[in-house]
Amino acid sequence: MSRKRLTRENSQDQTRQRLLDAAQKLFAKKGLDRTSVEDIAEAAGYTRGAFYSNFKTKGDLFIELLRRDHERADADFAALLNDELALDDIQARTRDIYGKLYRDSEEFMAWTEARLLSARDARFRAKLNALMTEKRDHIVELIEYFYKRAGTTPAVSTSLMAMGFMSLVEGVKLFAASDPGELPPAAAEKVLSLFCDSIMQLARLRSAPVAK
């Protein structure tokens, strides 16, 4: 049985994905600065020319790597905006998603590298901030949807709630990555699940009638 021939578009997408996969592993192992374009191309099984046929710079590849990770997580959150789901199901699924967010250490290391680079590089910072704003807005959408379903309104700005929780996730994961003996990955997931559950439970408590 002959193999189906890839179209030009599919072939290029496959090349991009392999370059992104190779870069993610190298960034996690060596760091962004110590990883060259040649390293990425070689690890993916391509030439330097193949890299530049798909990405203008290493920074552009890096942003695309972060966006790919963001879109995967966003698909999980988007599925929660479903009126057919019971509030208990939305809360449970959200708790599970946040608890396991950045479970892949390579993905988390990429976001950590991005934070460090953005502190030093203004051009990269602008690109990362645009992506983080998009990430924040999607979380805001979920928070507002949950509160609406619960029949109440947040006590503080939903943007602040989203940014606060994004910071919490990154902080807990960074602590776990830097000191796994003190905060093992499983414990970090429990902490994040607890905080996420608490925020959503607060919304439900605010909507509950006060006993007289």
C-alpha positions, 0 to 999 in steps of 0.5 A: 500500500503506497503512502499518501503524498503530502501536499506542499502545505502539509509538508511545510507544516510538518517541517514547522512542527518538527522545528518547534518540537526540537526547539522546545527540547533544546530550550528546556535543556540548554536555554534560549541563549545557548541554543543556536539556529543550527542546533535547532535545524540539526535536531529536527533533521533539517538544514539551516535553510529550512529554518529560515524558510519557516521562521525569520528569527529564533525569536519568531520561532520562540513566539510561535512555540509559545502560541502553539502551547497557548492554543492547546490550553485555550481549546480546553478552556473554550470547551467549558463555555457550554450551557449544556454543562452543569456548573459542577462539571465546569468547576471540576473540569476547570480545577483539573485543567489548572491543576495540570497546567504546565505539567510538561516541564519543557513547556513550562521552561519555555514560558520561564525563558520567555519571561526572562527574555522579555525583561531584557528585550523590549521588542520581544517583550511587546510580542510576549505581552500581546500573547499574554493579553490574549491569554488573560482575555480568554481567562477573563471570558471563562471567569465572567461566564462562570459568574454569570452562570452562578448568577452573581458578579465578581467583587473585583475586576475580572482582569485583575483576577485573571492576571492574579491567577496567571501569576499564581500558576507561574509562581507555584510551578517555578517554585516546584521546578526549582525545589522539587524536594520541597514542593513535588509536582504532585503537590504543586498540582494540588495547590493549584487545584485548591486555589482554582476551586476556591475562586470558583466556589467563592462565586457560588457562595456569593450567589447563594441566598443568605439564611435568615 
